[in-house]
Amino acid sequence: MSNLTNSDINFINNRYKSFLYNLKAFLGNTSDIDLIKTVISNLYNGKFSINGTMRFDNYYNYIPLPPELSNGVHITTGISCCRHANGFLFDILSSTCLKPIIVYIFIDEKNIWHRVGPSKQYANHYALSLNINNCDYIVDATNKLILELKSNGDLIQLPIPQTNILEEYHDTNIEDIAKTLKKYYTYRNFGVKTIYDITTNFFSILH
């Protein structure tokens, strides 16, 4: 496991909070469903990553993040899996009046989804559920899905258009977060085992 220094954890946390605040302000009075569509569409198009691209990869050797950090911070690096993408979506939706709930899912070999309840022990994926204006939705940023649950139990997939890209959007917090995280990938690649945190006089051990 890669343990980030306390100074870097605090730095990332502060930048991430500013990133969410700025993004919410930039989006303005976007309606609830349109907000979700806009966030997912721009996530896919790399607007929230340092290099302007996004790659989804379940098998990449990600550095584990400490519990003090949201998994959502990792989307700034331009590569993510469900815990990062949906973690970010959870964070930005939670900053509004919406109340998303994490849904733990097991996807079997036939690609059939099975909800596994509140425990993540048997889950290999997670998405979000939320209620908007008395309508229930399942949202999965990784698979670019917004599903509306009808009263008869049917799930209707809502389209996510490519016309709501935030062309003028830019936030330097994205670069600051990504560079800090990528530093730890560099340390790992060079076999660095220990980092001295001058702000706390403690060593961080990198395994």
C-alpha positions in Angstrom: 0.0 0.0 0.0 1.2 3.6 -0.8 0.7 5.8 2.2 0.4 9.5 1.2 2.0 12.0 3.5 -0.3 14.0 5.8 0.7 17.2 3.9 -0.3 15.7 0.6 -3.6 14.3 2.0 -4.5 17.8 3.3 -3.4 19.4 0.0 -5.5 17.1 -2.1 -8.5 17.4 0.2 -8.4 21.2 0.0 -8.0 21.2 -3.7 -10.7 18.7 -4.2 -13.2 20.7 -2.1 -12.4 23.7 -4.2 -12.8 21.7 -7.4 -16.3 20.5 -6.4 -17.3 24.0 -5.2 -16.1 25.6 -8.5 -17.7 23.0 -10.7 -21.1 23.3 -8.9 -20.9 27.1 -9.3 -20.0 26.7 -13.0 -22.9 24.4 -13.6 -25.3 27.0 -12.1 -29.0 26.1 -12.1 -28.8 23.0 -14.2 -31.8 20.8 -13.6 -31.2 17.6 -11.7 -31.2 15.0 -14.5 -29.4 17.5 -16.8 -26.8 17.9 -14.1 -26.1 14.2 -14.0 -26.0 14.0 -17.8 -23.6 16.9 -18.0 -21.2 15.6 -15.3 -21.1 12.1 -16.8 -20.6 13.4 -20.4 -17.8 15.7 -19.4 -16.2 13.0 -17.2 -16.1 10.7 -20.3 -14.7 13.5 -22.4 -11.8 14.2 -20.0 -12.9 17.7 -18.9 -12.1 16.8 -15.3 -8.7 15.2 -15.9 -5.2 16.7 -16.2 -4.6 15.4 -19.8 -8.1 16.0 -21.2 -8.8 12.3 -21.7 -10.4 9.6 -19.6 -9.7 5.8 -19.6 -11.7 3.4 -17.6 -9.7 0.3 -16.6 -10.7 -2.2 -14.0 -7.3 -3.9 -14.1 -4.9 -1.0 -13.7 -2.6 -1.2 -10.7 -4.0 1.8 -8.8 -2.4 3.2 -5.7 -4.8 2.7 -2.8 -6.0 6.0 -1.4 -6.2 6.6 2.3 -9.6 6.7 4.0 -9.2 10.5 4.5 -9.5 11.0 0.7 -12.5 10.5 -1.5 -11.9 7.9 -4.3 -13.3 10.6 -6.6 -10.0 12.5 -6.5 -8.4 9.9 -8.8 -10.5 10.9 -11.9 -8.2 14.0 -12.2 -5.4 11.6 -13.4 -7.3 10.6 -16.5 -7.7 6.9 -15.5 -10.3 5.4 -13.3 -12.7 2.6 -12.4 -16.1 2.5 -10.8 -15.1 3.5 -7.3 -13.4 6.6 -8.7 -15.9 7.7 -11.3 -19.0 7.0 -9.2 -17.2 8.3 -6.2 -16.7 11.6 -8.0 -20.3 11.6 -9.2 -21.5 10.9 -5.6 -19.4 13.8 -4.3 -20.7 16.4 -6.8 -24.3 15.3 -6.5 -24.0 15.3 -2.7 -22.9 19.0 -2.9 -26.4 19.8 -4.3 -29.8 19.1 -2.7 -29.7 15.5 -4.1 -29.0 12.6 -1.8 -27.3 9.8 -3.8 -27.0 6.3 -2.2 -24.2 3.9 -3.1 -25.6 0.6 -4.6 -23.3 -2.4 -4.3 -23.5 -4.8 -7.3 -22.2 -8.2 -8.3 -21.8 -8.6 -12.1 -21.7 -12.3 -13.0 -20.0 -14.0 -16.0 -23.1 -13.3 -18.1 -22.9 -9.6 -17.4 -26.1 -9.8 -15.3 -26.3 -7.3 -12.4 -27.2 -8.5 -8.9 -27.8 -6.0 -6.1 -26.0 -7.3 -3.0 -27.5 -5.0 -0.4 -25.7 -2.6 1.9 -22.6 -4.8 2.2 -19.8 -4.6 -0.3 -18.3 -8.0 0.6 -19.5 -9.8 -2.5 -19.7 -6.7 -4.8 -17.4 -6.2 -7.8 -19.0 -3.0 -9.0 -21.0 -0.1 -7.6 -23.4 2.5 -8.9 -25.7 5.2 -7.4 -29.4 5.3 -6.7 -31.3 8.5 -6.1 -34.8 9.9 -6.1 -35.6 13.0 -8.1 -39.1 14.5 -8.1 -40.6 11.2 -6.9 -38.8 9.2 -9.7 -36.2 6.6 -8.9 -32.9 6.4 -10.9 -29.9 4.1 -11.1 -26.8 6.0 -12.2 -23.5 4.6 -13.3 -20.9 7.0 -14.5 -18.4 4.3 -15.5 -20.8 2.7 -17.9 -22.4 6.0 -18.9 -25.9 4.9 -17.7 -28.9 6.7 -16.3 -31.7 4.3 -15.7 -35.2 5.4 -14.7 -37.2 2.9 -12.6 -40.8 2.9 -13.6 -43.7 2.0 -11.3 -44.2 -1.3 -13.1 -40.5 -2.3 -12.4 -39.2 -1.5 -15.9 -35.9 0.2 -16.3 -35.7 2.8 -19.0 -32.3 4.0 -20.2 -32.1 7.8 -20.6 -29.9 9.1 -23.4 -26.8 11.2 -22.5 -26.2 13.6 -25.4 -22.8 14.8 -26.5 -24.0 18.4 -26.8 -23.5 19.5 -23.2 -19.7 19.5 -23.1 -18.3 22.3 -20.9 -16.0 23.8 -23.6 -15.1 26.9 -21.5 -14.6 24.9 -18.2 -11.1 24.9 -16.7 -9.9 24.5 -13.1 -6.3 24.5 -11.9 -7.3 22.4 -8.9 -7.5 19.4 -11.3 -3.9 19.7 -12.3 -2.8 20.2 -8.7 -4.6 17.0 -7.5 -3.4 14.9 -10.4 0.2 15.9 -10.2 0.3 15.1 -6.5 -1.3 11.6 -7.0 1.0 10.9 -10.0 4.0 11.6 -7.8 3.2 8.5 -5.9 3.0 6.4 -9.0 6.5 7.7 -9.9 7.8 6.8 -6.5 6.4 3.3 -6.8 7.9 2.9 -10.3 11.4 3.9 -9.1 11.1 1.6 -6.1 11.0 4.3 -3.5 10.1 2.8 -0.1 10.1 5.7 2.3 9.1 9.4 2.2 9.9 11.9 4.9 7.1 14.3 5.7 8.8 17.5 6.9 5.5 19.0 8.0 4.9 16.3 10.6 8.4 14.8 11.1 7.1 11.4 10.3 8.1 8.9 7.6 5.5 7.5 5.1 6.3 3.9 4.2 5.5 2.9 0.6 4.9 -0.8 0.1 
